[in-house]
Amino acid sequence: MLTGGAAAAGPRAAGPAPVVTRAALDPSLVAGRGAAVGFLEQEAEHARTTGTVIGPDRSAYTLAGEASGRRAVRLTPGQYVEFTLPAAADAITVRYSIPDSPDGGGITAPLDVAVDHGRPRTMTLTSQYAWLYNQYPFSNDPDAGLLHPDWWITECSCVPAATTPAPTISTPFRPHHFYDQQRLLLGRTHRAGEIVRLTAPASSAAAWTIIDLLDSELVGPPHVAPHAVNAVALGADPSGQRDSADALDRAIAAARRTHRTVYLPPGTYQVNRHIIVDDVTIEGAGNWYTVIRGREVALDTPAPDGSVHTGVGFYGRDAAVGGSSNVHLSGFAIEGDVRERIDLDQVNAIGGALNHSTIDGLYLHHTKVGMWFDGPMTDLRVTDTVIADQIADGVNFHTGVTHSSVSNSFVRNTGDDGLAMWSERTGNAHNTFNHNTVQSPVLANGIALYGGTDNTVSHNLVADPVREGSAIQVGTRFGAEPFTGHLWITDNTTVRAGTYELNWNIGLGAIWFYALDRSIDADIQVVGDAFLDNTYNAIMLVSDWPVKDQVSITGVHFQDIRVDGTGTSVVSARTAGAASFADVDARNVGAVGVNNCGSFHFTPAGSEFSLTDLGGNDGGWLAPWLLPNTITCDDRPAVVPPPAPAAW
């Protein structure tokens, strides 16, 4: 057992060899998938520690279940975990969890950071943006009774308000969203091989500190824009003492008059409302150097859109008045102050409608949604952006967003879908999510598609969805317009997906198709994808019980797929319809290859769902006796945990 405290003078002991991962996997398993980011990820469970490794556990409402890779390290006061830098670095990001306060408001606690046994610096960790409880849309009160006692809940398999005697529901009820992350500039560049030690001080008031992972990177010097309109010269305060919103408005107006860029030098700028942007370029010194920080502000009367709060955010004009165009935002961070989920609140980091615009190199943290775009709008490009610790979605293309994309961006710890295209009322079309990484969405899906035409999801990496969703979802839900034309889902990798659906009490597929409001019958091509270490199924096609005889799923084609490990089946069919399979290879399958329930009528003619074997399906999962529609229905098959994925 290693001991904590300052090291004695003398030669530095060799640290543990660094284990660099991507989504807690060997990077060779996900080559070419996900975002090419500037940081290197190290999981705490692979580091040297005097603490205790927790996990693995894929259960909801557990600290291990929400950790990257489903494992982490628990420190009590006086314990540490130390990482060896795999490359030169001058900045780190720590993903962590500390306890909530008894009243649900959160606490703060120190974490000492020492590099190569140098003088430690102290990060102040907080749980003020973590720890939600109860039923949707959740509560910060750990002692609250059910928000919806008239809803059916799994815990008692009943509707509590309609049950006699009333069931006892323990509190806190359904605690979740435990983790947060914090960044720290180290002050100088440290060499590969130097040791970063994270210590929970002996004096810490936190009973425990969970360290999930460490990201390290070489940020480099701040960006300078000498010929731009300098917002500081027009009154913006880089110390963060005064509100800079009005000064930013002046800088934007001056830049538009003179056809120049707005520049925000290094500093922290206080902004507590929306900054409206149109026909303007705003550049920071880099998202580690230029931080725009705001508190959530209660409105005296609700806004016309129903918001009861405002807060920091850059918003295009409303689509109803034409939206904004030619907006270019780059090189800064937005730090919000959102601690509760209120769906009508416009407290997103980026919002409104942005046409012919770009967003590049931002860091978005502690807002409700990183980016929520309400169309109609067209031609938006989001690149090289990090979105973390959101109460709801990471990015949502909502209502008539066309010819737009999110690429090479990294999303971690969202409270709803990581990346979503939602065709509510007006269809989205010709959009792309490409080469993104989505880690640890606590609720819902990594990538979710709700209707739309000719959209593409390609070369993404999605890891560790926790509950009531999975890695990739295609659904006719939430009033979405139908899927039309084609949908390409190509060359993506998912890992440790296929979650437990709380309301249905069943496991989902890593990729799942859900027909609810209408049938799914577009041309859907799932090609070149890899589904690794699936908790339940790799692939699911499902409709909800009340509509199972009205909807179906057809036109889905799977080709060149690799399935490495399923807790249950490769394919679970719980709907009417059909799909085809070519060159789908599977190994380490925990149950029958196809769990075919169809629409649960169990007719003499077989299931209402048919599978077509187009050849090359290796691994024995698609045996001839299963075709085309053999009933093999096991509503809740036993789970056989698969081995860790390996090179194919």
N, C-alpha and C positions, 0 to 999 in steps of 0.2 A: 504494500500500500504506500502510495506517495503521500508526502506531507505538504501542507500549504505553507504560506508565509514567504518572506523574502529569501532569495537564494544567497548562500554564502559566496564571498568573493572567490574567483578562480575560474578555470576553464568552464565554458558553458557545456552542460550535458547535452548529448544529442537528443533531439526531440523525436516524437513518433513520426514515422514516415507519413507524409500527407496522403490521404485517400480522397482524390477529387472525384466527384460524382456529378451527374446531371439528373435531377429528379430522383436522387438516391439510387441511381443506376450507374453501372460502368458506362462511361461515355461512348465506348465502342458500340453499345447496343442501340444507341439513338443517334448515330452519326447521320448528319443531313436532316435531322428533324428538330423542330423547336427553334428558339431564338438564339442567334449568335451574340451572346452578351459579353460585356467587358469584365465580368467577375467570375471567380472560380468558387464553386460550392463545395463545402466540406460538412458532412453530417457529424453531429456531436458523438453519435454512438461509435464512430470509428476513431475518435480522438482519445488521448490519455486523460484520465479523470480520477478524482477521488470521490466522485459522486456515484450515482446508480443509474444504469441504463433502464429505461422503461420501455415496454412493448416487447415484441410487436403486438398490435391490437388494432383491428379494423372496426371496432364497435363505435357507434356514435356516442357522444357525451363522455368521451374519455380523452385525457391529455395525449396518450399515445396515438389514439385514433385520428387526431387532427394533426399529428406531427408529420413532417415530410419523411417518407419512407416508413411511416408508422412506428418509428422509434425515436427516442430523444434521451437526454441525460438530465437527471434530477439532482440538483445541488441543495444541500442544507447549509446554513450559515457556516462559513469557514472552508467550504469545499470549492474545488475548481475543476475546470476542464481546459485543456490546452491543445492548440492546433499548431501545426507547422506550416508556415507559409509555403505554398507550392510555387510561387512566383513573386517577383517584386511587387510590393503593394504599399499604398499610402492611405488606404481607406478600408473600412470593414463595415459589414452589416450583420447584426446579430438578430436572429429570430428566437423569441423567448416567450415564456409565460410566467406570470406571478399570480398569487391569489387575488381574488376580488376582496373588497371590503364587505363587512357584514350587511351593510345597507345597499350594496350593489353599485356604489359610486366609484369603486376602484381605489387602489393605493399606489404609492410610489416606493421604490426600493433601489438601493445602489447596486451597481455591478462594477467591480474594479477590472480595468483592462491594463495589462502590462505586456509590453513587447520586448522580448529578449531580456527579461529580468530587469527592465528599466523601471523608472518611477511610475507607479500606476496612475492612470487617469480614471475618473469615475463617470460612468454613464448612469443616468437616472432613469430606471425602467418604470413603466406605468402599466396598470391594468384598467385605466380609465376608458380605453377604447376597445376593451375586450369584454368577455363574460356577458352574454345574453342568455335569457331564460324563457321558458314557457312556449306557448303556441304562437304561430305567426300572427302579427308582425313583431312579436317578442317583447320582452320587458327587461328593464335593468334591475328589477326587484327580485332577489332570490327567494323571498318569502311569499310572493304573490300567489293567489289561487289561480285556477284555470282562467285564461282570458276568454275561452269559448267553451264553457261547460256543456253546450248543446252540440259540440262536435264529437264524433266517434274518436276514441283514442285507443291505441294498441295496448297501452299499459294495463287496462282493465277489460279490453275487448268489449267496450260498451260506450254508450252515450251517458256520461256521468249525470247530467241533469234529468235524464229519463230513467234512471236506474234506482231501484229501491231494494235494500238500503243503499244509500249513496256510497260509492267507493271512496276509500281513503287514498288521496293522491299526495305522495310525499313531496316535500320541497327541499332544496330547489328542484323545480321540475324542468327537465331537459336542458341542463346547462350546456352551452356550446360557445363557439367563437372565442377560444381561449388565448390565441396567440397574437402577437404584435411583432413588429420589427423596428429596429433603430439603427441609424447610421452614425459613423464616427470617422472624421478625418484624423489621421494619426500624426500629422504635423511634419513628417518627413517620409522619405521612401525607405522601406525596410526590405532587406534582401530575402530572396528565397532561402528557406531553411531556418529563418528566425522564428521564435516561438511566440504565439499570442496566447496569453493565459487569461481566462475569464474566471473571476473569483466572486462568489457571493460572500461579502464581508461578514466576519463574525458578529458584527454589530447590526446586521440587516434585520429589519422588522418583518421581512417576508419569511414565513416558515419554510418556504422552498422557492427555488428558481429553476425553471426548466429551460435548458438550452437545447434548441432544436438543430440549428446549423449556424455556420459562419460563412459569409461570402466575403472574399477579399479581392481588391482590385487596385490598379494603378490609374488614378484619376487624371493626373497630369495638371498642368497649370490652367488657370481660368482663361476663358475666351474673352477677347477684347474687340470692341467694334468702335474704332476711333471716330468714324465719320457719321455715326448715328445720332439721333436725338437722345441725349443722356437723361433718363428720368430723374436722376438725383438733382441735376441742374434745374429741374422744374418743380422741385420740392419733395420728391420721394425720399423717405427716410430709411437708409440702409441699416440703422440700428434697431429698427422695429418698434421704437418708442411711440412714434406718431403714426396715425392712419395715413396711408399713402394712396388711397383710392382716388381722391380728387387729383393728385399729382399725376397718376397714371392716365387719367382722362385727359389732362392737359398735354401730356407727352404724346398720346395717341393723336390728338387733334393737330399738334404741331407737326408730327411725322406725316400725316396725311396732306397737310398744306404744302409741305416741302418735298414730298415724295421720298422720304427717308425712312429708315428703320428706327424703332424704339429700342434702346439698349438699357438693360437693368444690370448695373455692375454688381460685383459680389456684395452680399449683405442679406439681411432678413427684413422683408417689407411687410408691414401689417396692412391687410386688406380684409374688410369685414362685409363686403357686398359683392355683387356681380360687377365685373368690368365688361362692358359691351364692346365687342370688337367687330370691325368691318373694314375691309380694304386696308389692312395694316399688317406689318411684320414686327413681331416683338421677339427679341433675342435676350437671353440671359447669358451669364458668364459660364454656364454649365450647371446641371441640376444639383451638384454638390455645393456650389458656391452661391447661386442666386435662389433664395427661398422666399416664396410668397405665402405668408402664414395668416390665417384668420380665425376668429372665433365664430361660433354659430350664434346668430342674433335672432331673438324672438320678435316677430312683427306685432305691432299694435293691433292691426286687423289683418285677417288673412288676405293674401294676394288674390287677384282674379283667377289664377290657376290653382288655388287651393293651398298654396304654401303658407305655413305658419312660422317658418324661419327663413332667413337668408344667411349667406355666408360667402366665403371666398370662392370665386369661380370666374372663368372667362367664358362668356356666352356670346354666341352669334345672335343676330336678330331672329325673331320668331318667323317660322316658315310662312305663317299667314300674311306677313307683310313682305315676303320675298326672301327672307333669310339674309345672311351675310355672304360675301364673296371675297376671294383673294385675301384670306387671313392665313398668316404663317406664324406659328408659335414654336419656339425652340429654346432649349438650354436653360430651363429653370424647373424648380420644384414647387408644387402646391401642397401645403400642409393644412388640412382642414381641422375641424373640431366637432365632427359628427359622432354622437355616442348612442343614438337611438334610430330605429327605422320608422320613418314617417313617409309613406310612399308618395304623397303629393308634394313633399318639400323639394324645391329646386335648390339643393345644396350639393350639387355635383361639381367636380373640379372643372370640367369642360361641358358646355351644354349649348342648346339652341340649334340652329341650322347653319352649317358652314359649307358653302359651295366653292369648288375650285380652290381648295385650301389644303394646307399641310400642317401636321403636328409631328414634331420630331424631338427626340431626346428629352422628354419631360419625365419627372418623377412625381407621381400622384399618390397621396397618402391621406388617410383619415377623412375622406369625404364620403358621401352616401354612395355615389357611383363615380368611377373615374371619369368616364365620358358617356354621356347620354345624349344622343342626337335625335331630334324630332324633325322628320322630314315633312313634306318632300324636300329633298336636297340631293346634290350630285357631286361626284368627283372630289372626295376627301381622301387624303392619304395620311395614315397614322403609322409612324415608323419609330423604331429604337426607343420605345417608351416603357417605363416600369410603372406598374400600378399595383399597390399593395394595401392590404388591411382596409378594405372597403366594407361598409355595412351591407351594401347590395351588390350590383353588378360591377364588373370591370369596365366593359364597353358594351353599349347597346345601340345597334342601328335600328331605330324605331320608326316605322311608318314612312314608306316611300323613299328610302335611302337607296341610291343607285350609283353604279360605277365607282364604288368606294372600297377601301381596303384597310386592313390592319396587318402589318407585317413586322417581323423581327422585334416583337414586343414581348414583355414578360409580365405575367399577371400572377399574383400570389395572395391567397387568403381573402377571397371574396365571400360575401355573405349571400350571394346568389350567383347566377351564371357568370362565368369568367368573361366569355365573349359571346355575344348574342346578336342574331338578326331576327327582329320581330316585325312581321308584316301585318301589324294591326291596322285594319281599315284600308290601308293602301299598301300594295305589295312592294317589297324590296326587290331589286334586280341587279344582276351583273356585279355582285360584290364578292370580295375574296378575303378570307382569313388565311394567311400564309406564313409559315415559319415563325410561329409564336409558341411560347411555353406558358402553360396554365398549370399552376401548382395549388393543390389543397383548397379547392372551393368547398366551403363548409356546408353549403346548402345548394341544391340544384346541380347544374352541369358545368363542366369545363367549357365546352362549346355547345351552344344551343341554337337551333334553327327552327323558326316558327313561320312556315310558309315562305313564298317567294319564288322568283324565276331566275334560272340560269346562274346560280351562285356556286361558289367553290370554297372548300375547306381543304387545305393541302399542306403537307410537311409540318404539321404541328405536333407538339409533345404535350400530352395531358396526363397529369399524375394526381393520384390520391384524392379523388372526390369522396366526400364523407357520407352524405345522406340525401335521400329523396331526389336523386338525380344520378348522373354518372359522367363519363368522360365526354361523349359526343351524343347529342340527342337531336332527332328529327321529329317534330311534333306538330300536329294540327290542333293547337291549343290556344287559349287566351284570345279568342276572337280573331285569329290570324287568317289572312287570305290563303287560298290553297297553294300548294306546290304546283308549279307549272314549268314547262320546258324541261331543263335538266338540273340536276344537283350532283356535283362531283365531290366526293369525299375520298381524297387520294393521298397516299404516302404519309399518313399520320401514324404516330405511335401513342398508345395509351398504356399506363402501368398502374397496377393495384386499383383498378376501377371495377365497376359492376357492384354497385352499392346496395344497401338495404333500403327498400322503399317503405317508409314508416306506416303509411296509410293502408297499403295493400298487404303488408307483412310478408313480402317476398323479396328475393334478390333480383336486381336488374342486370342488364348486359352492359359491357363496357361501351358499346354503341347500341343505342336503342331507338326504335321507331315507335311512335305513340300516336295512334289514330283516335281522336276524341271528338272534335267538332265536326270533322268530315273525314272521308277516306284519303289515303295517300296513294296517288297513282301516277306521279311524274316519273320521268326516266332518272333513276337514282343509281349512280355507279360508285361502288365502294371498291377501290382498286389500290393495291400496294400497301395496305395498312397492316400494322402489327399490333396485336392485342396481347399484352404481356401480364402475367401474374394476376389473372382476373379473379376477383373474390367470389363471384357467382358465374354468370354466363359471359361469354365473349360478345354474343350477338343476341339481341332480343327484338321481337316484333310483337306489339301488344295493343289491345284496345281496352277501354274501361268497360266494366260489366254492364252498366245500363245501356251502352250503345253497341254492344258486341255484335248484334244482329243487323245493325244499320251501316257499319263502316267496315272497311277492309284495307289491307296494305298490299299493293302490287307494284310491279315495275322495278323492284330492287334487285341489283345484280352485284354479286360479290366475286372478285377475281384477284388472284395473286395475293392472298391474305396469309399471314402467319399468326397462329394462335399458340402461345407458349404458356400453358397453365390455366386451367379453369377449376374453380371450386365445384362447379356443377357441370353444365353442358356447354358445348360450343354454340349451339343455337337453341333458343327458347322461343316457341311460337305460341302466342296466346291471343290469336286473332284469326279472322278469315283472310285469305289472300294467297300470295305465292312469291317465291324468290328463287333466283338461280345462283349456282355456285360453280366456279371454275378455278382450279389450282389453289384451293383453300387447304393449307396444311396445318395440322393440329397435333400437339403432343401434350402429355401430362394432363389428360382430361379426366375430371373427377367423377363424372356420371355418364349416362347414355349420351351419345354425341348430339342427338336431336331430342329435345323435350317438346313434343308436339301436342299441345292441348287444343289448338284451333279455337273455336268459339264455345267449347265445352258442351257440345251436344252429343259427342261420341256416337256418331251415326254409323250404321253398318258399312257405309261407303268410305269410312275413314274420317280423318280430320278435315276441317274446312280450310286448312292451310297446306299448300303443296310445295315441295322442294324439287327443283330440277337440277340433276347432276350433269354438268357440262364437261366433266372429265378433269383428271389431275388432282382430285381431292384426296390428299394423302393423310395417313395416320389412322385410318380405320373409323373415323368419326361419322362418315356419311356412308354407312353400309347399305347395300342394295335393299335389304329388308325394310329400311326406313322410308323408301321412296315409293310413290311420291308423297303419300300423306298418311303414313302409319301413325296411329294414336299411341303415343308413348308418354302419356300425361302423368307427371308426378308434381303435384301442386307446390310442394316445398321439399325438394330433394335434400338429402343430407349433403353437407359441404365437406369436401376433402381439400384441405389447404394445399395448393400446388407448391412445388419447389421454386426456388428463385430462378428467374429467367437466365438463359445463357445464350451464347452465340449459336446461331442456327446451323 
